[in-house]
Amino acid sequence: MIWAVALALAAVIAAGTYLASSRDLLRCLIGLALVGNGINLLVFASGRLLSQMPPFVASGAQQLAVAANPLPQALVLTAIVISFVLLCFSLVLAIRLLQTAGSADTAKLRAAEPVAVEGSKPALEETA
């Protein structure tokens, strides 16, 4: 079961990385969302997936024996909200960028930027 979860997490993160490196703006945003969700699942899986015991420490014990760790669950709940807000903000920026630039191609968007002044932005490399 653990290997299936690990392979699924690797597939989600790999697909998100592939999409995030795309030249299309919408694919980049979908890749960003997939990588964020994959990392959330990775953190959630680190707190034990299959334990059905409540996370209570027995009296006299020093640590949890077989219960799931509640800290990764709380972190993932917070990260879900943050990643949702980041995705919504990115979508609004992408829509506004599409309205102003008229293109979703990231190479064309890069070429439409102002010229670099005194090293503040790396110069655009011309490819022939």
Secondary structure as UniProt FT lines:
FT   HELIX           2..20
FT   HELIX           25..45
FT   TURN            46..47
FT   TURN            59..60
FT   HELIX           70..101
FT   HELIX           106..111
FT   TURN            118..119
//
